[in-house]
Amino acid sequence: MDAVLELEGITRHFKVGTQVVKALQGVDLTINRNEYVALMGTSGSGKSTLMNIIGCLDTPTAGKYKLNGTDVSRLIDDQLAEIRNKEIGFVFQTFNLLPRYTALENVALPLVYAGYAKAERNDIANGVLEQVGLSDRMDHKPNELSGGQRQRVAVARALVNKPSLILADEPTGNLDTKTSHEIMELFQNIYELGNTIVVVTHEEDIAKKCKRVVRMVDGIVGSYGN
C-alpha cells in the first residue's frame, strides 16, 4: 500500500509550570492513500495533539513523522508552512472563512500562496465550488451563507490545492443533524474521488460514516476498528 502518513514512536511532552504533561506517549500509525479514517478520543486522550502533529501545526518531542515519504518531524516553521499549504487541506469546526471575502475568494486563497495568477485561481476555485454544489453562491460572503454552505466553502478551500491529505477537525460540530449528514455525504463523495481523509470527531455516528476508526486513549492508539 501507498502510505500518505507514517508515524513511528511519536511522543509530545509539554511543560506546564514545573510539571511535564505527556500528551502523546509513543504513537504508531500509518494511513494509506485513499483511506477515510476517523480519529476519536475523549478530552485529554491526546487526540487534538496528534491532529496538530499530523497537520504540521506542531512538531513531536521524539519519533518520526513521514508525510508522503518526507520526514517532516524535524522541519523548521517555514518548511512546515510550505508543506501545510501544499500537502494538507484543513476543514475546521468554525469554518475559518475571511468575512470580507466572497466564497470564490476564500476558496482561491491557498492558490495565492501557491503563486497562481488571478484568472487561473478563479478558474480552479470555480470548478471546486461546483464540485461541492455551491456554484450559485460563489459571489456571496460568509454572512450571506448558511452554516452548511459555509462548511462547503471550507471543504472546497481544503480541496483546491489537490492536497495529499484532508484533515477535518469536528467538521459537523457547529451544524444541525440534517446538515451534518449532508456534509458527511460530501466527504464520502470526496473520498470516492480518491482523496485521503482524516476526520477528528467525538461523535460515534459521524465516525461510523468513515471506513476506519482510530481511538486515542491516554496518549497512545488504543484501538483500530472498521
URJO-V862576 format. One record per residue. N is the residue number from 1. RES is the residue in three letters. PSI is psi in radians with two decimals (* if undefined). OMEGA is omega in whole degrees, -180 to 180 (none if undefined). D_FIRST is the distance of its C-alpha to the first C-alpha in whole Angstrom. Layout:
BEGIN
N/RES/PSI/OMEGA/D_FIRST
N/RES/PSI/OMEGA/D_FIRST
END
This chain:
BEGIN
1/MET/2.74/-176/0
2/ASP/1.83/-175/4
3/ALA/2.28/171/6
4/VAL/-0.79/178/10
5/LEU/2.45/179/12
6/GLU/2.07/177/12
7/LEU/2.28/179/15
8/GLU/2.04/175/17
9/GLY/0.68/-176/21
10/ILE/2.12/172/22
11/THR/2.66/174/25
12/ARG/2.03/-180/28
13/HIS/2.43/177/31
14/PHE/2.54/172/34
15/LYS/2.15/174/38
16/VAL/1.78/-173/40
17/GLY/-2.15/180/44
18/THR/-0.11/-177/44
19/GLN/2.63/173/41
20/VAL/2.10/178/37
21/VAL/2.13/-179/35
22/LYS/1.54/-175/32
23/ALA/-0.70/176/29
24/LEU/2.38/-172/26
25/GLN/0.81/177/26
26/GLY/1.21/-177/23
27/VAL/2.22/171/20
28/ASP/2.20/-178/17
29/LEU/2.33/174/14
30/THR/2.31/175/10
31/ILE/2.17/-176/9
32/ASN/2.85/178/6
33/ARG/2.43/-179/8
34/ASN/0.74/167/10
35/GLU/2.71/-179/11
36/TYR/1.77/-166/14
37/VAL/2.38/170/15
38/ALA/2.31/175/19
39/LEU/2.01/-175/20
40/MET/2.81/177/24
41/GLY/2.61/178/26
42/THR/2.99/176/30
43/SER/2.27/-179/32
44/GLY/0.03/-178/32
45/SER/-0.26/-177/28
46/GLY/0.03/-178/27
47/LYS/-0.84/-178/25
48/SER/-0.67/178/27
49/THR/-0.75/179/26
50/LEU/-0.72/178/23
51/MET/-0.73/180/22
52/ASN/-0.62/178/25
53/ILE/-0.78/177/22
54/ILE/-0.67/-179/19
55/GLY/0.09/-179/21
56/CYS/0.53/174/23
57/LEU/-0.20/-179/26
58/ASP/2.78/178/27
59/THR/2.57/-178/26
60/PRO/2.73/173/25
61/THR/-0.70/177/28
62/ALA/2.87/-180/26
63/GLY/3.10/-175/22
64/LYS/2.37/176/19
65/TYR/1.99/176/17
66/LYS/2.21/176/15
67/LEU/2.01/-176/14
68/ASN/0.67/176/12
69/GLY/-0.15/179/13
70/THR/2.25/177/17
71/ASP/1.81/-176/18
72/VAL/-0.03/-174/20
73/SER/-0.27/-178/22
74/ARG/0.23/-178/25
75/LEU/2.67/177/26
76/ILE/2.96/-172/29
77/ASP/-0.78/-178/30
78/ASP/-0.71/179/30
79/GLN/-0.70/178/27
80/LEU/-0.69/179/25
81/ALA/-0.71/179/27
82/GLU/-0.76/178/26
83/ILE/-0.78/180/22
84/ARG/-0.80/-176/23
85/ASN/-0.63/-177/25
86/LYS/-0.71/-164/22
87/GLU/-0.34/-171/19
88/ILE/2.26/173/20
89/GLY/2.14/-176/22
90/PHE/2.42/171/24
91/VAL/2.14/-175/26
92/PHE/2.74/177/29
93/GLN/-0.66/-175/31
94/THR/0.24/175/34
95/PHE/-0.74/179/33
96/ASN/0.76/176/34
97/LEU/2.62/178/35
98/LEU/2.12/-169/38
99/PRO/-0.51/-176/41
100/ARG/-0.09/-179/43
101/TYR/2.54/173/40
102/THR/2.95/176/40
103/ALA/-0.78/-180/36
104/LEU/-0.79/-179/36
105/GLU/-0.66/177/37
106/ASN/-0.77/-179/34
107/VAL/-0.62/-177/31
108/ALA/-0.23/-172/32
109/LEU/-0.82/180/33
110/PRO/-0.45/-180/29
111/LEU/-0.40/174/30
112/VAL/-0.85/-180/33
113/TYR/-0.49/-179/31
114/ALA/-0.09/172/29
115/GLY/0.31/178/32
116/TYR/2.58/174/32
117/ALA/2.73/-172/36
118/LYS/-0.81/-177/38
119/ALA/-0.73/-180/38
120/GLU/-0.72/177/34
121/ARG/-0.88/-176/33
122/ASN/-0.64/180/35
123/ASP/-0.81/180/34
124/ILE/-0.82/-179/30
125/ALA/-0.69/178/31
126/ASN/-0.79/-180/33
127/GLY/-0.69/-179/30
128/VAL/-0.64/176/28
129/LEU/-0.63/175/31
130/GLU/-0.72/-179/31
131/GLN/-0.62/-179/28
132/VAL/0.17/174/29
133/GLY/0.54/-177/32
134/LEU/0.45/-177/34
135/SER/-0.41/-180/36
136/ASP/0.03/-178/39
137/ARG/0.23/-170/39
138/MET/-0.40/-180/38
139/ASP/0.04/180/41
140/HIS/2.55/175/42
141/LYS/2.81/-175/42
142/PRO/-0.67/-178/40
143/ASN/-0.13/177/43
144/GLU/0.11/-177/44
145/LEU/2.66/174/40
146/SER/2.96/179/40
147/GLY/-0.77/180/37
148/GLY/-0.70/178/34
149/GLN/-0.69/177/35
150/ARG/-0.73/-180/35
151/GLN/-0.56/175/31
152/ARG/-0.69/176/30
153/VAL/-0.75/180/32
154/ALA/-0.68/178/29
155/VAL/-0.74/178/26
156/ALA/-0.73/178/27
157/ARG/-0.66/179/28
158/ALA/-0.54/-177/24
159/LEU/-0.35/-163/23
160/VAL/-0.52/-179/25
161/ASN/0.13/-174/23
162/LYS/1.04/-175/20
163/PRO/2.83/176/18
164/SER/-0.49/-172/15
165/LEU/2.33/171/16
166/ILE/2.16/-175/19
167/LEU/1.95/-175/20
168/ALA/2.06/-177/23
169/ASP/1.85/-179/26
170/GLU/0.98/-171/28
171/PRO/-0.27/180/28
172/THR/0.14/-173/30
173/GLY/-0.52/-178/32
174/ASN/0.29/-174/35
175/LEU/2.69/175/35
176/ASP/2.99/-172/37
177/THR/-0.81/-178/35
178/LYS/-0.82/-179/35
179/THR/-0.64/177/34
180/SER/-0.79/180/31
181/HIS/-0.66/179/30
182/GLU/-0.73/180/30
183/ILE/-0.67/178/28
184/MET/-0.56/173/25
185/GLU/-0.68/177/26
186/LEU/-0.77/177/25
187/PHE/-0.70/178/22
188/GLN/-0.77/178/21
189/ASN/-0.73/-179/22
190/ILE/-0.70/177/20
191/TYR/-0.75/-178/17
192/GLU/-0.37/176/17
193/LEU/0.01/174/18
194/GLY/0.12/-179/14
195/ASN/2.71/176/15
196/THR/2.21/-173/13
197/ILE/2.33/170/16
198/VAL/2.09/178/17
199/VAL/2.10/176/21
200/VAL/2.11/-176/23
201/THR/2.73/171/26
202/HIS/0.07/-176/28
203/GLU/2.11/-177/29
204/GLU/-0.69/-176/27
205/ASP/-0.47/175/28
206/ILE/-0.77/180/26
207/ALA/-0.61/-179/23
208/LYS/-0.42/-179/23
209/LYS/-0.24/177/22
210/CYS/2.93/-176/19
211/LYS/-0.34/179/16
212/ARG/2.49/179/16
213/VAL/2.22/175/18
214/VAL/2.12/-178/18
215/ARG/2.25/176/22
216/MET/2.35/177/24
217/VAL/2.08/175/27
218/ASP/0.78/172/29
219/GLY/0.11/175/26
220/ILE/2.92/175/24
221/VAL/1.97/-176/21
222/GLY/-0.67/-180/23
223/SER/2.73/171/21
224/TYR/2.71/174/18
225/GLY/2.75/177/18
226/ASN/*/none/17
END
